[in-house]
Each structure stands twice: as C-alpha cells, then as structure tokens.
Amino acid sequence: MRGLAVDLTPLRASRDYRYLWFGELVSHTGRHITVVALPFQVFELTGSPLLVGMIGLVQVVPLVAFSLAAGVVADRMDRRRLLALSQAGLAVSSGLLAALTIGSRPPLWALYAVAALIGALSGLESPTRTAVVPRLVGDELIPSAVALEQTLFQLSDIVGPAVGGLIIATLGLSSAYVVDALTFVVALLAVLAIRPLPPDPQEQGTKGLAAFTVGFRYLKGRPVLQSTFYVDLIAMVFGMPRALFPVLAVTTFGIGPEGLGLLFAAPGVGALVGALGSGWVRHVRHQGRAVLWSVTLWGAAIAAFGLTRELWLALVFLAVAGAADVISAVFRSTILQRSIPDRLRGRLSAIHIAVVVGGPRLGDAEAGVVATLFTPAISVVSGGLAVIGGVALLAALVPRFARYHAGEPA
C-alpha cells in the first residue's frame, strides 16, 4: 500500500513548494466556488442552457491568448512576480462579481465581461505556476510533484463545489464570490513568501516574434508531445458536460443548489481517490498507452452518466470519469515536463495550459449547442462516444504515441 500512496517528498523537500502548494489549494477551492456560482446565476437569470454554455465561449479566447503570452513573459521575468500579479487580479475579479450581485439583478453582458477577465487572468497564472514547479522540486521529483498537483486540484474540485452549493443556498451568490476573492488573497501571501525566480540568462537575447514562436517550433517534429495536447482536447471538447449540470440538476434529477454542488464535486471525488493512490504511476513505462486507455475510460463513464436518471448512479459515473482523467493528466504532464528544457518551460507550459483550460470552455459551448439542438442527455452521451472514437483515431494516426515508453525522447 505504501508504494501506491501519493509521494509527499516534494512537500517535505522544498519549503517554497509547500507554500506554493498550500496557497494554490486554498485559491483553487475558492475558484471552484465560482465555477458553481456563475453558471447557476446565468441559468437563474436566463433559463437557457445555451447561454450557460456561452460562459465557456467568452472565456476561451482571452484564456488562450493570455496563456500563450504568459509563456513568453514567464520565461523572461521573475515568475514569482508574475504569479503575484495574477493572484491579485483574480481576487479583484471575484470582488467585481460580488459587487455586481449584491442587491441587484446584474446584466448578462457584465457577467460575461468579468468571466472573460477571469479567463485572461487564469491564462496568465496557470502556465507560470506550471513552469515554477520543476524549479522548486528538481527533475527527479517532477512525477511526484505532478501527482501532488493533481491531488490538490481534485481535493479543491470536491470541496469548492460542495461548499459553493451550500453558500449559495444559505448566504446567497454574492457571499460565494466574496469567499472566492478572499481565497486569492491567501494565495497571494503564499506566493510572496517564496524566493524570487528570475529567468534563465540565456533567454534574455530572444526577442519579438521569435520569443513567442519558439515553443511551437520546439513541438514541430515531436508527435508524442503534440499528442499529449490532442488527446486532452478530444476529451474536453466532446466529453465535458459541466455546462449542463445546472440544467440536468433541475430537469433530470430534481435537485437544488446543494445537489448541483454534488454534480460538480463528483468528478473531483473520483480524481482525488485516483491521485491519492497514484504512487504506482512512477513505475509505469508505457506512458502513452496509459494516457489512451485513461481517456477512453473517461469517455465511457461520461456516456454512462448521460444515460442514467438516478442521482447516486450519476455521481458514481462522474467519479469514475474523474479518476480516469487524473491518471491521464499525471502521465501527460510527466511526459511534457521531463522532455523540455527549463528555459522553454514557460512557453511549453503555456501551450499545455491553453489546451487544458481552453478545451473545457470549448466543451461548455459544444455541450450547450448540442443540448439546445437536441436534448441535454443526447449532448452528454454523444460527447462521451465521440471521445472514445477520437482516441481510437489518434492511436491509429500517431502509433508512436501509443508505443511511447518513459525515458525515451518525446
């Protein structure tokens, strides 16, 4: 059992990583309070699954654009300073949502505008944080640190939505946004406690368009690394039913905000179990094959979720999907982080983050459109089946990814 448990060595070995990890745990929990609150508010205002799905669409462009720009900046300035700026901005954006909501019925365009701002700031923060971790823990501890990051994400994915649902039901939407803002203040203080992280001096000579495109040039001719992005896009664009949770909560399961929080939290429960038992992943050699099977299981579980009308069974299927997703994420991140030099980690992490966080937003829009054209259930089931088909197609088109072994050049 000891070999199966998540490896805590990075937390013991690096003081700065401990600060970063615990600060992110708090802020990520707060972020997922808003992940529940904002779709619930839009559905309450409009009653439209399409307009709920549009939250993802208005976020995806600034998120992707700022992710790619942040990759260049993170390789050319102190990464601690960039993280601090993003945490402060995210605290302000959650405060804006609270201000819009207190005692009034906010216009939809204003909620979308703040959602776009959150997308931009998240794009600034995520690749910077990902690029910081290897500097704090060292190359040998990267797989363990990636597993710890996933444990953090999934723990907050459980607590944040569950707490968010309770806060909305008892204290109201504005209180949910205030709590979110306070969590980012905690994360800001944690970031300020770590040492400065100046850029690699070799990178100072790269300027202009060359600095922006070097990450994409590095990916050229590396189909294994490219496939880590493709497979996640397949999973998230077609198999992410998150935008439909407020609709399904009312129309299929007959539950209120508390139950809605359970739907958002269920994938995190499964993912947390998967992450806490992820000690075995460092022994897996066939990492490409492991990613493909994990994403296939994700698609099957999502399709099964769309077919059930029983809440408890729906939560089980979402938990299975979450467990499969976290194992895929650990292997994909490990392949990427162990294959790139530190001077390019900001830009490659930016591309990775643009895919990881942009894909679900596109998935929100795709789910809303299909649900509007057909039904929410058809949207969920067809998306899960599309994931399975997409994985099979990728395995056939890029056989090198399926054959990839840990330690080989990616």
ChimeraX attribute file (.defattr): number of C-alpha atoms within 10 A of each C-alpha:
attribute: neighborCount
match mode: 1-to-1
recipient: residues
	/A:1	7
	/A:2	9
	/A:3	13
	/A:4	14
	/A:5	14
	/A:6	20
	/A:7	22
	/A:8	14
	/A:9	13
	/A:10	24
	/A:11	19
	/A:12	10
	/A:13	14
	/A:14	14
	/A:15	16
	/A:16	18
	/A:17	23
	/A:18	17
	/A:19	19
	/A:20	25
	/A:21	22
	/A:22	17
	/A:23	20
	/A:24	25
	/A:25	23
	/A:26	20
	/A:27	26
	/A:28	23
	/A:29	28
	/A:30	29
	/A:31	28
	/A:32	25
	/A:33	30
	/A:34	25
	/A:35	19
	/A:36	29
	/A:37	23
	/A:38	21
	/A:39	24
	/A:40	22
	/A:41	21
	/A:42	23
	/A:43	18
	/A:44	12
	/A:45	15
	/A:46	12
	/A:47	14
	/A:48	15
	/A:49	26
	/A:50	22
	/A:51	21
	/A:52	29
	/A:53	27
	/A:54	23
	/A:55	24
	/A:56	28
	/A:57	22
	/A:58	20
	/A:59	25
	/A:60	26
	/A:61	19
	/A:62	23
	/A:63	28
	/A:64	25
	/A:65	18
	/A:66	22
	/A:67	33
	/A:68	26
	/A:69	20
	/A:70	28
	/A:71	30
	/A:72	29
	/A:73	20
	/A:74	31
	/A:75	24
	/A:76	22
	/A:77	16
	/A:78	17
	/A:79	24
	/A:80	21
	/A:81	16
	/A:82	19
	/A:83	23
	/A:84	19
	/A:85	16
	/A:86	22
	/A:87	26
	/A:88	18
	/A:89	23
	/A:90	26
	/A:91	26
	/A:92	19
	/A:93	21
	/A:94	28
	/A:95	19
	/A:96	18
	/A:97	24
	/A:98	20
	/A:99	15
	/A:100	17
	/A:101	19
	/A:102	13
	/A:103	9
	/A:104	8
	/A:105	10
	/A:106	16
	/A:107	12
	/A:108	13
	/A:109	9
	/A:110	13
	/A:111	19
	/A:112	20
	/A:113	15
	/A:114	18
	/A:115	23
	/A:116	22
	/A:117	21
	/A:118	23
	/A:119	28
	/A:120	24
	/A:121	23
	/A:122	25
	/A:123	30
	/A:124	31
	/A:125	27
	/A:126	25
	/A:127	29
	/A:128	31
	/A:129	21
	/A:130	21
	/A:131	24
	/A:132	21
	/A:133	22
	/A:134	21
	/A:135	14
	/A:136	22
	/A:137	20
	/A:138	13
	/A:139	13
	/A:140	11
	/A:141	17
	/A:142	21
	/A:143	24
	/A:144	23
	/A:145	27
	/A:146	23
	/A:147	29
	/A:148	23
	/A:149	19
	/A:150	24
	/A:151	24
	/A:152	22
	/A:153	21
	/A:154	30
	/A:155	23
	/A:156	26
	/A:157	27
	/A:158	24
	/A:159	21
	/A:160	27
	/A:161	31
	/A:162	25
	/A:163	21
	/A:164	33
	/A:165	28
	/A:166	18
	/A:167	21
	/A:168	22
	/A:169	14
	/A:170	12
	/A:171	11
	/A:172	16
	/A:173	24
	/A:174	22
	/A:175	17
	/A:176	27
	/A:177	28
	/A:178	20
	/A:179	22
	/A:180	28
	/A:181	27
	/A:182	18
	/A:183	23
	/A:184	28
	/A:185	21
	/A:186	19
	/A:187	26
	/A:188	24
	/A:189	16
	/A:190	20
	/A:191	27
	/A:192	15
	/A:193	14
	/A:194	16
	/A:195	12
	/A:196	12
	/A:197	16
	/A:198	14
	/A:199	18
	/A:200	14
	/A:201	10
	/A:202	9
	/A:203	15
	/A:204	13
	/A:205	9
	/A:206	13
	/A:207	11
	/A:208	9
	/A:209	9
	/A:210	11
	/A:211	20
	/A:212	18
	/A:213	13
	/A:214	16
	/A:215	22
	/A:216	12
	/A:217	11
	/A:218	14
	/A:219	16
	/A:220	11
	/A:221	10
	/A:222	14
	/A:223	16
	/A:224	23
	/A:225	23
	/A:226	18
	/A:227	20
	/A:228	23
	/A:229	21
	/A:230	16
	/A:231	22
	/A:232	25
	/A:233	22
	/A:234	24
	/A:235	26
	/A:236	27
	/A:237	23
	/A:238	28
	/A:239	33
	/A:240	27
	/A:241	30
	/A:242	23
	/A:243	31
	/A:244	23
	/A:245	24
	/A:246	28
	/A:247	23
	/A:248	21
	/A:249	20
	/A:250	14
	/A:251	11
	/A:252	15
	/A:253	18
	/A:254	12
	/A:255	16
	/A:256	13
	/A:257	23
	/A:258	19
	/A:259	21
	/A:260	25
	/A:261	29
	/A:262	25
	/A:263	26
	/A:264	29
	/A:265	29
	/A:266	25
	/A:267	25
	/A:268	33
	/A:269	26
	/A:270	25
	/A:271	29
	/A:272	25
	/A:273	18
	/A:274	25
	/A:275	33
	/A:276	19
	/A:277	20
	/A:278	24
	/A:279	20
	/A:280	14
	/A:281	21
	/A:282	19
	/A:283	10
	/A:284	13
	/A:285	15
	/A:286	15
	/A:287	24
	/A:288	25
	/A:289	20
	/A:290	19
	/A:291	27
	/A:292	22
	/A:293	17
	/A:294	20
	/A:295	28
	/A:296	26
	/A:297	21
	/A:298	30
	/A:299	32
	/A:300	21
	/A:301	24
	/A:302	28
	/A:303	28
	/A:304	20
	/A:305	26
	/A:306	22
	/A:307	13
	/A:308	16
	/A:309	13
	/A:310	11
	/A:311	17
	/A:312	12
	/A:313	13
	/A:314	20
	/A:315	21
	/A:316	18
	/A:317	23
	/A:318	27
	/A:319	27
	/A:320	24
	/A:321	30
	/A:322	28
	/A:323	24
	/A:324	25
	/A:325	28
	/A:326	29
	/A:327	23
	/A:328	26
	/A:329	21
	/A:330	24
	/A:331	25
	/A:332	24
	/A:333	21
	/A:334	21
	/A:335	24
	/A:336	19
	/A:337	21
	/A:338	18
	/A:339	15
	/A:340	18
	/A:341	10
	/A:342	18
	/A:343	18
	/A:344	21
	/A:345	26
	/A:346	31
	/A:347	30
	/A:348	28
	/A:349	28
	/A:350	32
	/A:351	23
	/A:352	26
	/A:353	26
	/A:354	25
	/A:355	24
	/A:356	19
	/A:357	23
	/A:358	26
	/A:359	24
	/A:360	25
	/A:361	28
	/A:362	25
	/A:363	26
	/A:364	27
	/A:365	27
	/A:366	25
	/A:367	33
	/A:368	29
	/A:369	19
	/A:370	19
	/A:371	20
	/A:372	14
	/A:373	12
	/A:374	11
	/A:375	13
	/A:376	24
	/A:377	22
	/A:378	17
	/A:379	25
	/A:380	28
	/A:381	22
	/A:382	18
	/A:383	29
	/A:384	30
	/A:385	19
	/A:386	21
	/A:387	29
	/A:388	23
	/A:389	14
	/A:390	21
	/A:391	23
	/A:392	14
	/A:393	11
	/A:394	17
	/A:395	18
	/A:396	12
	/A:397	10
	/A:398	14
	/A:399	14
	/A:400	17
	/A:401	25
	/A:402	20
	/A:403	14
	/A:404	19
	/A:405	17
	/A:406	17
	/A:407	11
	/A:408	9
	/A:409	13
	/A:410	20
